[in-house]
Amino acid sequence: MKISNILKQVNKSISFEFFPPKNSQAENQLFNTIRELESLNPTFVSVTYGAGGSTRDRTRNIVKKIHEKTNLTVMAHLTCIGHTKEEILEILTDYKKIGIENILALRGDIPADIKDFEIPKDSCKFAVELIQLIKENFGNHFCIATAAYPEGHPESPNLERDIFFFKKKVEAGAEFAITQMFFDNRFFYDFLEKVSKEGIDIPIIPGIMPITNFKQIRKFALMCGATIPEELVKRLEAVENKPEEVKKVGIEYATKQCIDLLEHGVKGLHFYTLNKSDATIQIYENIKHLL
Ligand SMILES: Cc1cc2nc3c(=O)[nH]c(=O)nc-3n(C[C@H](O)[C@H](O)[C@H](O)COP(=O)(O)OP(=O)(O)OC[C@H]3O[C@@H](n4cnc5c(N)ncnc54)[C@H](O)[C@@H]3O)c2cc1C
């Protein structure tokens, strides 16, 4: 089913993001996580796509397996920067054939670990071109989602410029958006106000990253330009060498963040699970009375 239609029916949406596992052992672990999270009755789950197309087959195989072996609605992430348009059409034709109806259309980034990575001449250079390509070739078969950046995309000179291009993606056919992680809800509320002034009215679902490993999330946050508030940094630094304490702080913080978002009337919450269920389940238990 198309996620845009489900979003119209549900009061609050809960969704989970996974990445494609590297080997069969990791795949078994992921399916345990999926089974645990399935019991929370999420609106949808999504599977990421490796930078530059590096997980093309693995993403496709996990998406297919979730679609066939669970009752979950699954959305495939797809990045365009490393593919020719012909390859993109092949991937989408295959998704259509196996019954997938939801695509998160992204530009992606040049993979940092591949030396001399070449962007194919005939590729979509920005996500908006990918959305246009999908619409031109598949009409309304796919529900298309897009990425949004409450603090602005790191390459963008300012938030206004980024919102200008965000609007282009919506005009091209994106039906809902998921945000980059953020840790200060004020960025999200300001962003909502600004996009609303631009006449953008698609659902924008905040992406929530529970911090369970401070070193790793600090690196991610730096890369994607997400600010970690000083007060949270201090609390995490104080327990940096005690993984269980870090997790406790991370869960408590994400719980407060989610409660505040729900009280401000958000349509849903999208959790970056990093293929683990425990932190997300604990946060869910803390907020379920508001869902
Ligand atoms: C929810 C979410 C999920 C993600 N999943 C993945 C994933 O699975 N795999 C992965 O590799 N990455 C993923 N990313 C990261 C994403 O690929 C990067 O942030 C990437 O740098 C931008 O992708 P985009 O689709 O937002 O690009 P775009 O919307 O194309 O924007 C990229 C930059 O270009 C600017 N821009 C847009 N259009 C134009 C134009 N016409 N002219 C000039 N400038 C323009 C924008 O302002 C922005 O600065 C995800 C991000 C989010 C928020």
The ligand as a MOL file (V3000), in Angstrom:
LIG
                    3D

  0  0  0     0  0            999 V3000
M  V30 BEGIN CTAB
M  V30 COUNTS 53 58 0 0 0
M  V30 BEGIN ATOM
M  V30 1 C 15.5810 10.5840 5.6680 0
M  V30 2 C 16.9010 10.4740 4.9590 0
M  V30 3 C 17.2800 9.2380 4.4180 0
M  V30 4 C 18.4920 9.1090 3.7320 0
M  V30 5 N 18.8380 7.8750 3.2350 0
M  V30 6 C 19.9900 7.7320 2.5410 0
M  V30 7 C 20.3390 6.4820 1.9360 0
M  V30 8 O 19.6160 5.4930 2.0330 0
M  V30 9 N 21.5090 6.4090 1.2460 0
M  V30 10 C 22.3470 7.4860 1.1070 0
M  V30 11 O 23.3940 7.3470 0.4520 0
M  V30 12 N 22.0420 8.6860 1.6710 0
M  V30 13 C 20.8850 8.8330 2.3650 0
M  V30 14 N 20.5610 10.0610 2.9200 0
M  V30 15 C 21.5260 11.1670 2.8120 0
M  V30 16 C 21.3610 11.9570 1.4870 0
M  V30 17 O 21.6440 11.1350 0.3860 0
M  V30 18 C 22.3520 13.1180 1.5480 0
M  V30 19 O 21.9520 14.0350 2.5300 0
M  V30 20 C 22.6090 13.8340 0.2230 0
M  V30 21 O 23.7320 14.7140 0.4170 0
M  V30 22 C 21.4590 14.7020 -0.3010 0
M  V30 23 O 20.4300 13.9630 -0.7790 0
M  V30 24 P 19.0160 14.7040 -1.1560 0
M  V30 25 O 18.1740 13.6820 -1.7560 0
M  V30 26 O 18.5410 15.4540 0.0110 0
M  V30 27 O 19.5760 15.7100 -2.2760 0
M  V30 28 P 18.9650 16.9890 -2.9910 0
M  V30 29 O 17.5800 17.2460 -2.5850 0
M  V30 30 O 19.2650 16.8250 -4.4330 0
M  V30 31 O 19.8500 18.1690 -2.3880 0
M  V30 32 C 21.2710 18.0880 -2.3250 0
M  V30 33 C 21.8600 19.4880 -2.2010 0
M  V30 34 O 21.7450 20.1650 -3.4590 0
M  V30 35 C 20.9380 21.3400 -3.3550 0
M  V30 36 N 20.1040 21.3480 -4.5770 0
M  V30 37 C 19.0100 20.5940 -4.8210 0
M  V30 38 N 18.5680 20.8080 -6.0830 0
M  V30 39 C 19.4250 21.6990 -6.6490 0
M  V30 40 C 19.5350 22.3080 -7.9260 0
M  V30 41 N 18.6600 22.0460 -8.8910 0
M  V30 42 N 20.5610 23.1810 -8.1410 0
M  V30 43 C 21.4720 23.4640 -7.1820 0
M  V30 44 N 21.4110 22.9010 -5.9390 0
M  V30 45 C 20.4170 22.0310 -5.6810 0
M  V30 46 C 20.1570 21.2050 -2.0480 0
M  V30 47 O 19.8450 22.4540 -1.4810 0
M  V30 48 C 21.1460 20.4130 -1.2000 0
M  V30 49 O 22.1380 21.2730 -0.6580 0
M  V30 50 C 19.3580 10.2170 3.6120 0
M  V30 51 C 18.9790 11.4680 4.1590 0
M  V30 52 C 17.7670 11.5890 4.8290 0
M  V30 53 C 17.3820 12.9140 5.4110 0
M  V30 END ATOM
M  V30 BEGIN BOND
M  V30 1 1 1 2
M  V30 2 1 2 3
M  V30 3 2 2 52
M  V30 4 2 3 4
M  V30 5 1 4 5
M  V30 6 1 4 50
M  V30 7 2 5 6
M  V30 8 1 6 7
M  V30 9 1 6 13
M  V30 10 2 7 8
M  V30 11 1 7 9
M  V30 12 1 9 10
M  V30 13 2 10 11
M  V30 14 1 10 12
M  V30 15 2 12 13
M  V30 16 1 13 14
M  V30 17 1 14 15
M  V30 18 1 14 50
M  V30 19 1 15 16
M  V30 20 1 16 17
M  V30 21 1 16 18
M  V30 22 1 18 19
M  V30 23 1 18 20
M  V30 24 1 20 21
M  V30 25 1 20 22
M  V30 26 1 22 23
M  V30 27 1 23 24
M  V30 28 2 24 25
M  V30 29 1 24 26
M  V30 30 1 24 27
M  V30 31 1 27 28
M  V30 32 2 28 29
M  V30 33 1 28 30
M  V30 34 1 28 31
M  V30 35 1 31 32
M  V30 36 1 32 33
M  V30 37 1 33 34
M  V30 38 1 33 48
M  V30 39 1 34 35
M  V30 40 1 35 36
M  V30 41 1 35 46
M  V30 42 1 36 37
M  V30 43 1 36 45
M  V30 44 2 37 38
M  V30 45 1 38 39
M  V30 46 1 39 40
M  V30 47 2 39 45
M  V30 48 1 40 41
M  V30 49 2 40 42
M  V30 50 1 42 43
M  V30 51 2 43 44
M  V30 52 1 44 45
M  V30 53 1 46 47
M  V30 54 1 46 48
M  V30 55 1 48 49
M  V30 56 2 50 51
M  V30 57 1 51 52
M  V30 58 1 52 53
M  V30 END BOND
M  V30 END CTAB
M  END
